[in-house]
Every structure is written in structure tokens, then in C-alpha cells.
Amino acid sequence: MRLTVLGCAGSGPGPNAAASGYLVTAGDTRFTLDLGNGTLAMLLAIRDPFALDAALFSHLHPDHCADFSALTVFRRYHPAPSRDPRVHRLPVYGPSDTHTRFAAAYAPNATEAAVTDLTDVYTFHPFGVESVRIGRCRVTAARVAHPCEAYAVRIEYEGRSLCYTGDTGPCDALVRLADGADVLLSEASWTHADDRPPDLHLSGHQAGELATAAHVGRLVLTHIPAWTDRSAVLAEAKATYNGEVVLAEAGVDYAI
């Protein structure tokens, strides 16, 4: 299993940097985790979007899903007959209102938002308590602490595991989901301070604490905004986790 970073900027794109988005490749199974601003351009450079087995969304803030409408245009209007999306409607997994939210984002105006239908291109599946199979991968989601409906996701393939936090504050569900993961892809949106808003994001300090509590094999820090000192976030994580810690970099491919 491999993780390719399409974008890792937090809260929006940064200078020459796409927002949050990742490609998971496990044998012949391929799917995306989030598609924030600018990530479709990165995906197109390395993978045919028609070759995806699914698209997963941790939550529906724009920096994690803004390029979904662009993907819809690509899939719906590609002129090659072999690319007819009705032949393979892409499964989309996410929060319970994913279909209606994405339809509204794609609609040309407010009047048409209520009648816009994307089911010619996609099948929509809300995350639930049960694991699902995507190709040869087992995918498990857990609700996490964020102002909207948001999920962390664990992917397992042939004895290896990757856990992605999405956006979240510290919570027990996240520790349970990440337990023993080979790689923890964790947001770390800011440096640590006592007056940070609760149930919103992790600091580098808290990402390291999570990695330690969950006994993960390696920690990859992501979702760091352009205004946050990446080196300070890295130093915080290293102070609370004794394993390998790296900063996610766009275009980098990580073996799980």
C-alpha cells in the first residue's frame, strides 16, 4: 500500500501548494482521500481519474472537497466514448449529506440546486459504523471532533494499515481507530497553546500525543496552513512521540 500526497496545505491552498488530498494505491485498488483546492490538477498528472475505485471525503469543508465539482465536469463531459461515466459510476463515501451538498455546489444557481442530480456519475454512500470493502482494502470510519460531521478513516490491506485523521480535535474515537496503525497521517494545524478552540484541530504536540497513545509505527504531519511554522509543528510532535515523524510534502509517495 502506498500513500501519495496530492496536497497538504491546511485551511486552503498555500503558495504553489494544493489543499488536502491524497491518493491511496493498494495493489490494483486506487482511491482518493479528500480533494481540496488544487488537488485534481495534481491527480491528473499521475493518475487517470477514470481508473479510481472510489473517492472518500473526511468532511465537507472546501479545503477538503472543493475540487469535487471539477472532477464531476471531467467525468461527465470527457469526449472519449470509453470514458462514459455511466459504465462505471464512481462510488463516493463521506458524511450523510454528501450527495446534497455536492449537488448544491455543482448547481449553476440556487434555483437549480434542489433538482441537480449527480447519480449519473456517482453512487453515494454515507459512512457508518460498519467497515466497507473498497477493492481489496478494508475501510473503517469513525466520527471525530470537528464543528461539522467529520470522520477519520482507517485503511487496511494485506496486514498493513494507514489511519487518516481528517480534521479533528483530540478524541477517544480517534485513538481507538488509529490503534496500532503502521502510518498515522495526522493533521497538525497549529502550534500548541492553552487557549486554542476545543474540538477543532490538533497541534503538533497533540498529534504526537495521539501517535504515542495509539502506538503507531510512523507519523506523517499534514494540513499545516501557510501561516503556521511547519518546523515548530514538527518539533512539537517529536517532543511527544519517539517514533519517526515527517512533514507531508506534495507529490511525495509514502510506502505503508
Short mmCIF file of the C-alpha atoms (twelve columns), coordinates in Angstrom:
data_MODEL
# 
_entry.id   MODEL 
# 
loop_
_atom_site.group_PDB 
_atom_site.id 
_atom_site.type_symbol 
_atom_site.label_atom_id 
_atom_site.label_alt_id 
_atom_site.label_comp_id 
_atom_site.label_asym_id 
_atom_site.label_seq_id 
_atom_site.Cartn_x 
_atom_site.Cartn_y 
_atom_site.Cartn_z 
_atom_site.pdbx_PDB_model_num 
ATOM 1   C CA . MET A 1   0.000   0.000  0.000   1 
ATOM 2   C CA . ARG A 2   1.224   3.474  -0.892  1 
ATOM 3   C CA . LEU A 3   0.090   6.993  0.026   1 
ATOM 4   C CA . THR A 4   0.661   9.783  -2.495  1 
ATOM 5   C CA . VAL A 5   0.201   13.362 -1.280  1 
ATOM 6   C CA . LEU A 6   -1.750  15.431 -3.802  1 
ATOM 7   C CA . GLY A 7   -1.897  18.396 -1.433  1 
ATOM 8   C CA . CYS A 8   -1.230  19.010 2.240   1 
ATOM 9   C CA . ALA A 9   -1.864  22.713 2.894   1 
ATOM 10  C CA . GLY A 10  -4.308  23.408 5.716   1 
ATOM 11  C CA . SER A 11  -7.466  25.543 5.623   1 
ATOM 12  C CA . GLY A 12  -6.910  26.320 1.944   1 
ATOM 13  C CA . PRO A 13  -4.152  26.158 -0.666  1 
ATOM 14  C CA . GLY A 14  -0.769  27.716 0.031   1 
ATOM 15  C CA . PRO A 15  1.874   29.202 -2.282  1 
ATOM 16  C CA . ASN A 16  2.293   26.620 -5.072  1 
ATOM 17  C CA . ALA A 17  0.607   24.103 -2.765  1 
ATOM 18  C CA . ALA A 18  -2.767  22.383 -3.075  1 
ATOM 19  C CA . ALA A 19  -5.046  21.882 -0.084  1 
ATOM 20  C CA . SER A 20  -5.739  18.485 1.470   1 
ATOM 21  C CA . GLY A 21  -5.937  15.479 -0.844  1 
ATOM 22  C CA . TYR A 22  -4.314  12.051 -1.076  1 
ATOM 23  C CA . LEU A 23  -4.214  9.021  -3.337  1 
ATOM 24  C CA . VAL A 24  -4.103  5.529  -1.841  1 
ATOM 25  C CA . THR A 25  -2.808  2.681  -4.017  1 
ATOM 26  C CA . ALA A 26  -3.090  -0.883 -2.727  1 
ATOM 27  C CA . GLY A 27  -2.306  -3.491 -5.348  1 
ATOM 28  C CA . ASP A 28  -4.779  -2.775 -8.144  1 
ATOM 29  C CA . THR A 29  -7.083  -0.716 -5.872  1 
ATOM 30  C CA . ARG A 30  -6.914  3.068  -6.114  1 
ATOM 31  C CA . PHE A 31  -8.955  5.735  -4.367  1 
ATOM 32  C CA . THR A 32  -8.674  9.314  -3.156  1 
ATOM 33  C CA . LEU A 33  -8.923  10.675 0.375   1 
ATOM 34  C CA . ASP A 34  -10.313 14.222 0.121   1 
ATOM 35  C CA . LEU A 35  -9.967  16.522 -2.895  1 
ATOM 36  C CA . GLY A 36  -9.275  20.046 -1.690  1 
ATOM 37  C CA . ASN A 37  -8.448  23.110 -3.770  1 
ATOM 38  C CA . GLY A 38  -5.911  22.275 -6.493  1 
ATOM 39  C CA . THR A 39  -5.724  18.523 -5.907  1 
ATOM 40  C CA . LEU A 40  -7.399  17.452 -9.156  1 
ATOM 41  C CA . ALA A 41  -4.576  19.042 -11.140 1 
ATOM 42  C CA . MET A 42  -2.099  17.016 -9.100  1 
ATOM 43  C CA . LEU A 43  -4.140  13.838 -9.570  1 
ATOM 44  C CA . LEU A 44  -4.376  14.316 -13.331 1 
ATOM 45  C CA . ALA A 45  -0.589  14.487 -13.528 1 
ATOM 46  C CA . ILE A 46  -0.174  10.985 -12.098 1 
ATOM 47  C CA . ARG A 47  -3.430  9.032  -12.431 1 
ATOM 48  C CA . ASP A 48  -6.413  8.744  -14.759 1 
ATOM 49  C CA . PRO A 49  -9.463  9.728  -12.663 1 
ATOM 50  C CA . PHE A 50  -11.466 7.073  -14.520 1 
ATOM 51  C CA . ALA A 51  -9.144  4.452  -13.024 1 
ATOM 52  C CA . LEU A 52  -10.234 5.270  -9.463  1 
ATOM 53  C CA . ASP A 53  -12.244 2.729  -7.485  1 
ATOM 54  C CA . ALA A 54  -13.741 5.321  -5.113  1 
ATOM 55  C CA . ALA A 55  -13.454 8.811  -3.670  1 
ATOM 56  C CA . LEU A 56  -13.594 9.299  0.118   1 
ATOM 57  C CA . PHE A 57  -14.263 12.549 1.951   1 
ATOM 58  C CA . SER A 58  -13.481 13.038 5.628   1 
ATOM 59  C CA . HIS A 59  -15.775 16.074 5.789   1 
ATOM 60  C CA . LEU A 60  -17.147 18.782 3.537   1 
ATOM 61  C CA . HIS A 61  -15.176 21.914 4.290   1 
ATOM 62  C CA . PRO A 62  -13.887 23.380 0.996   1 
ATOM 63  C CA . ASP A 63  -10.209 22.734 1.675   1 
ATOM 64  C CA . HIS A 64  -11.073 19.011 1.666   1 
ATOM 65  C CA . CYS A 65  -13.618 18.802 -1.153  1 
ATOM 66  C CA . ALA A 66  -13.556 21.904 -3.389  1 
ATOM 67  C CA . ASP A 67  -12.263 20.017 -6.442  1 
ATOM 68  C CA . PHE A 68  -15.180 17.568 -6.461  1 
ATOM 69  C CA . SER A 69  -17.130 19.783 -8.879  1 
ATOM 70  C CA . ALA A 70  -14.156 19.874 -11.241 1 
ATOM 71  C CA . LEU A 71  -13.932 16.076 -11.070 1 
ATOM 72  C CA . THR A 72  -17.638 15.928 -11.955 1 
ATOM 73  C CA . VAL A 73  -17.090 18.039 -15.074 1 
ATOM 74  C CA . PHE A 74  -14.150 15.848 -16.085 1 
ATOM 75  C CA . ARG A 75  -16.099 12.626 -15.643 1 
ATOM 76  C CA . ARG A 76  -19.404 13.851 -17.120 1 
ATOM 77  C CA . TYR A 77  -18.098 15.616 -20.206 1 
ATOM 78  C CA . HIS A 78  -14.941 13.777 -21.233 1 
ATOM 79  C CA . PRO A 79  -15.429 13.229 -25.005 1 
ATOM 80  C CA . ALA A 80  -13.928 9.734  -25.283 1 
ATOM 81  C CA . PRO A 81  -16.728 7.124  -25.588 1 
ATOM 82  C CA . SER A 82  -14.684 4.737  -23.435 1 
ATOM 83  C CA . ARG A 83  -14.912 7.261  -20.604 1 
ATOM 84  C CA . ASP A 84  -18.707 7.175  -20.307 1 
ATOM 85  C CA . PRO A 85  -19.232 7.593  -16.508 1 
ATOM 86  C CA . ARG A 86  -22.473 5.585  -16.665 1 
ATOM 87  C CA . VAL A 87  -20.391 2.496  -17.397 1 
ATOM 88  C CA . HIS A 88  -18.642 2.914  -14.049 1 
ATOM 89  C CA . ARG A 89  -20.306 5.337  -11.653 1 
ATOM 90  C CA . LEU A 90  -17.660 6.250  -9.124  1 
ATOM 91  C CA . PRO A 91  -18.546 5.291  -5.519  1 
ATOM 92  C CA . VAL A 92  -18.291 8.297  -3.184  1 
ATOM 93  C CA . TYR A 93  -18.085 7.834  0.597   1 
ATOM 94  C CA . GLY A 94  -18.479 10.647 3.106   1 
ATOM 95  C CA . PRO A 95  -20.806 12.375 5.588   1 
ATOM 96  C CA . SER A 96  -24.545 11.763 5.453   1 
ATOM 97  C CA . ASP A 97  -25.292 14.916 3.416   1 
ATOM 98  C CA . THR A 98  -22.525 14.441 0.839   1 
ATOM 99  C CA . HIS A 99  -24.888 13.984 -2.112  1 
ATOM 100 C CA . THR A 100 -26.997 17.071 -1.462  1 
ATOM 101 C CA . ARG A 101 -24.025 19.255 -0.550  1 
ATOM 102 C CA . PHE A 102 -22.099 18.299 -3.679  1 
ATOM 103 C CA . ALA A 103 -25.184 18.731 -5.853  1 
ATOM 104 C CA . ALA A 104 -25.663 22.240 -4.460  1 
ATOM 105 C CA . ALA A 105 -22.001 23.089 -5.067  1 
ATOM 106 C CA . TYR A 106 -22.256 21.891 -8.673  1 
ATOM 107 C CA . ALA A 107 -25.584 23.611 -9.471  1 
ATOM 108 C CA . PRO A 108 -25.314 26.751 -11.624 1 
ATOM 109 C CA . ASN A 109 -27.666 28.726 -9.375  1 
ATOM 110 C CA . ALA A 110 -29.772 28.452 -6.229  1 
ATOM 111 C CA . THR A 111 -32.946 27.664 -8.185  1 
ATOM 112 C CA . GLU A 112 -31.456 24.538 -9.716  1 
ATOM 113 C CA . ALA A 113 -29.625 23.357 -6.583  1 
ATOM 114 C CA . ALA A 114 -32.623 21.388 -5.321  1 
ATOM 115 C CA . VAL A 115 -33.033 19.450 -8.585  1 
ATOM 116 C CA . THR A 116 -29.389 18.892 -9.511  1 
ATOM 117 C CA . ASP A 117 -28.644 15.182 -9.692  1 
ATOM 118 C CA . LEU A 118 -25.172 13.635 -9.813  1 
ATOM 119 C CA . THR A 119 -26.189 9.992  -9.788  1 
ATOM 120 C CA . ASP A 120 -25.386 9.598  -13.490 1 
ATOM 121 C CA . VAL A 121 -21.746 9.995  -12.467 1 
ATOM 122 C CA . TYR A 122 -21.557 8.727  -8.881  1 
ATOM 123 C CA . THR A 123 -23.071 6.432  -6.292  1 
ATOM 124 C CA . PHE A 124 -23.132 7.978  -2.816  1 
ATOM 125 C CA . HIS A 125 -22.544 6.046  0.399   1 
ATOM 126 C CA . PRO A 126 -22.629 7.625  3.886   1 
ATOM 127 C CA . PHE A 127 -20.030 6.443  6.347   1 
ATOM 128 C CA . GLY A 128 -21.445 4.154  9.012   1 
ATOM 129 C CA . VAL A 129 -20.282 2.086  11.949  1 
ATOM 130 C CA . GLU A 130 -19.520 -0.947 9.781   1 
ATOM 131 C CA . SER A 131 -16.357 -1.326 7.723   1 
ATOM 132 C CA . VAL A 132 -16.681 -1.398 3.927   1 
ATOM 133 C CA . ARG A 133 -14.634 -3.045 1.208   1 
ATOM 134 C CA . ILE A 134 -13.140 -0.868 -1.494  1 
ATOM 135 C CA . GLY A 135 -11.392 -3.139 -3.927  1 
ATOM 136 C CA . ARG A 136 -9.016  -5.201 -1.814  1 
ATOM 137 C CA . CYS A 137 -8.998  -2.728 1.091   1 
ATOM 138 C CA . ARG A 138 -10.996 -2.696 4.290   1 
ATOM 139 C CA . VAL A 139 -12.050 0.846  5.201   1 
ATOM 140 C CA . THR A 140 -13.343 1.848  8.636   1 
ATOM 141 C CA . ALA A 141 -14.553 5.336  9.551   1 
ATOM 142 C CA . ALA A 142 -15.073 6.938  12.969  1 
ATOM 143 C CA . ARG A 143 -16.840 10.208 13.819  1 
ATOM 144 C CA . VAL A 144 -14.362 12.733 15.230  1 
ATOM 145 C CA . ALA A 145 -14.428 16.107 16.998  1 
ATOM 146 C CA . HIS A 146 -14.978 18.906 14.467  1 
ATOM 147 C CA . PRO A 147 -17.703 21.563 14.076  1 
ATOM 148 C CA . CYS A 148 -19.335 19.655 11.203  1 
ATOM 149 C CA . GLU A 149 -19.957 15.943 10.582  1 
ATOM 150 C CA . ALA A 150 -16.401 14.691 10.167  1 
ATOM 151 C CA . TYR A 151 -14.639 11.335 10.081  1 
ATOM 152 C CA . ALA A 152 -11.231 9.795  10.477  1 
ATOM 153 C CA . VAL A 153 -10.571 6.820  8.209   1 
ATOM 154 C CA . ARG A 154 -8.521  3.644  8.649   1 
ATOM 155 C CA . ILE A 155 -7.440  1.648  5.584   1 
ATOM 156 C CA . GLU A 156 -6.173  -1.927 5.898   1 
ATOM 157 C CA . TYR A 157 -4.580  -4.005 3.152   1 
ATOM 158 C CA . GLU A 158 -2.662  -7.275 3.399   1 
ATOM 159 C CA . GLY A 159 -1.673  -6.743 7.024   1 
ATOM 160 C CA . ARG A 160 -0.689  -3.060 6.645   1 
ATOM 161 C CA . SER A 161 -2.703  -0.108 7.902   1 
ATOM 162 C CA . LEU A 162 -3.000  3.633  7.364   1 
ATOM 163 C CA . CYS A 163 -5.084  5.935  9.567   1 
ATOM 164 C CA . TYR A 164 -6.034  9.433  8.371   1 
ATOM 165 C CA . THR A 165 -7.384  11.858 10.965  1 
ATOM 166 C CA . GLY A 166 -9.146  14.282 8.657   1 
ATOM 167 C CA . ASP A 167 -9.780  17.460 10.672  1 
ATOM 168 C CA . THR A 168 -10.354 16.890 14.375  1 
ATOM 169 C CA . GLY A 169 -9.623  17.859 17.920  1 
ATOM 170 C CA . PRO A 170 -8.402  15.207 20.376  1 
ATOM 171 C CA . CYS A 171 -10.980 12.459 20.982  1 
ATOM 172 C CA . ASP A 172 -11.088 8.868  22.208  1 
ATOM 173 C CA . ALA A 173 -12.615 7.581  18.961  1 
ATOM 174 C CA . LEU A 174 -9.515  8.694  17.087  1 
ATOM 175 C CA . VAL A 175 -7.177  6.865  19.471  1 
ATOM 176 C CA . ARG A 176 -9.197  3.674  19.068  1 
ATOM 177 C CA . LEU A 177 -9.303  3.923  15.276  1 
ATOM 178 C CA . ALA A 178 -5.567  4.622  14.961  1 
ATOM 179 C CA . ASP A 179 -4.511  1.887  17.399  1 
ATOM 180 C CA . GLY A 180 -1.503  0.028  16.028  1 
ATOM 181 C CA . ALA A 181 -1.596  1.653  12.586  1 
ATOM 182 C CA . ASP A 182 1.606   1.414  10.594  1 
ATOM 183 C CA . VAL A 183 1.248   5.035  9.458   1 
ATOM 184 C CA . LEU A 184 -0.788  7.850  11.027  1 
ATOM 185 C CA . LEU A 185 -1.496  10.704 8.625   1 
ATOM 186 C CA . SER A 186 -2.431  13.397 11.102  1 
ATOM 187 C CA . GLU A 187 -3.497  16.966 10.745  1 
ATOM 188 C CA . ALA A 188 -1.477  19.438 12.808  1 
ATOM 189 C CA . SER A 189 -2.940  22.843 12.073  1 
ATOM 190 C CA . TRP A 190 -1.227  24.948 14.696  1 
ATOM 191 C CA . THR A 191 1.312   25.076 17.488  1 
ATOM 192 C CA . HIS A 192 0.161   24.221 20.994  1 
ATOM 193 C CA . ALA A 193 -1.478  26.775 23.284  1 
ATOM 194 C CA . ASP A 194 -3.952  26.559 26.135  1 
ATOM 195 C CA . ASP A 195 -6.399  28.990 24.516  1 
ATOM 196 C CA . ARG A 196 -6.892  27.075 21.245  1 
ATOM 197 C CA . PRO A 197 -10.582 26.432 20.440  1 
ATOM 198 C CA . PRO A 198 -11.668 22.937 21.519  1 
ATOM 199 C CA . ASP A 199 -12.911 20.228 19.145  1 
ATOM 200 C CA . LEU A 200 -11.458 21.858 16.052  1 
ATOM 201 C CA . HIS A 201 -7.856  20.906 15.212  1 
ATOM 202 C CA . LEU A 202 -4.744  19.201 16.567  1 
ATOM 203 C CA . SER A 203 -1.496  20.925 17.416  1 
ATOM 204 C CA . GLY A 204 1.830   19.292 16.635  1 
ATOM 205 C CA . HIS A 205 2.036   18.457 20.336  1 
ATOM 206 C CA . GLN A 206 -1.361  16.729 20.251  1 
ATOM 207 C CA . ALA A 207 -0.598  14.860 17.029  1 
ATOM 208 C CA . GLY A 208 2.472   13.423 18.732  1 
ATOM 209 C CA . GLU A 209 0.426   12.504 21.797  1 
ATOM 210 C CA . LEU A 210 -2.088  10.734 19.563  1 
ATOM 211 C CA . ALA A 211 0.667   8.775  17.821  1 
ATOM 212 C CA . THR A 212 2.063   7.710  21.191  1 
ATOM 213 C CA . ALA A 213 -1.307  6.759  22.683  1 
ATOM 214 C CA . ALA A 214 -2.234  4.741  19.589  1 
ATOM 215 C CA . HIS A 215 1.171   3.016  19.319  1 
ATOM 216 C CA . VAL A 216 1.527   3.820  15.621  1 
ATOM 217 C CA . GLY A 217 4.594   2.973  13.590  1 
ATOM 218 C CA . ARG A 218 5.166   6.327  11.873  1 
ATOM 219 C CA . LEU A 219 3.646   9.814  11.996  1 
ATOM 220 C CA . VAL A 220 3.146   11.993 8.910   1 
ATOM 221 C CA . LEU A 221 2.032   15.558 9.692   1 
ATOM 222 C CA . THR A 222 -0.289  17.310 7.252   1 
ATOM 223 C CA . HIS A 223 -2.877  20.122 6.932   1 
ATOM 224 C CA . ILE A 224 -0.454  22.814 8.103   1 
ATOM 225 C CA . PRO A 225 -1.693  26.254 6.974   1 
ATOM 226 C CA . ALA A 226 0.552   28.657 5.113   1 
ATOM 227 C CA . TRP A 227 0.688   30.936 8.180   1 
ATOM 228 C CA . THR A 228 1.838   28.201 10.584  1 
ATOM 229 C CA . ASP A 229 5.526   27.453 11.223  1 
ATOM 230 C CA . ARG A 230 5.993   23.915 9.905   1 
ATOM 231 C CA . SER A 231 9.290   23.440 11.734  1 
ATOM 232 C CA . ALA A 232 7.663   24.376 15.052  1 
ATOM 233 C CA . VAL A 233 4.830   21.889 14.487  1 
ATOM 234 C CA . LEU A 234 7.369   19.182 13.655  1 
ATOM 235 C CA . ALA A 235 9.397   19.938 16.783  1 
ATOM 236 C CA . GLU A 236 6.268   19.697 18.957  1 
ATOM 237 C CA . ALA A 237 5.347   16.295 17.529  1 
ATOM 238 C CA . LYS A 238 8.869   14.968 18.026  1 
ATOM 239 C CA . ALA A 239 8.733   16.061 21.674  1 
ATOM 240 C CA . THR A 240 5.648   13.921 22.369  1 
ATOM 241 C CA . TYR A 241 6.297   10.925 20.080  1 
ATOM 242 C CA . ASN A 242 9.500   8.895  19.948  1 
ATOM 243 C CA . GLY A 243 8.924   7.272  16.568  1 
ATOM 244 C CA . GLU A 244 9.621   8.555  13.073  1 
ATOM 245 C CA . VAL A 245 7.926   11.897 12.316  1 
ATOM 246 C CA . VAL A 246 7.917   13.602 8.907   1 
ATOM 247 C CA . LEU A 247 6.149   16.554 7.335   1 
ATOM 248 C CA . ALA A 248 3.913   15.637 4.410   1 
ATOM 249 C CA . GLU A 249 5.157   17.030 1.102   1 
ATOM 250 C CA . ALA A 250 3.082   17.399 -2.054  1 
ATOM 251 C CA . GLY A 251 3.995   14.842 -4.686  1 
ATOM 252 C CA . VAL A 252 5.788   12.556 -2.257  1 
ATOM 253 C CA . ASP A 253 4.906   8.856  -2.249  1 
ATOM 254 C CA . TYR A 254 4.995   7.051  1.105   1 
ATOM 255 C CA . ALA A 255 5.170   3.269  1.490   1 
ATOM 256 C CA . ILE A 256 2.805   1.978  4.169   1 
# 
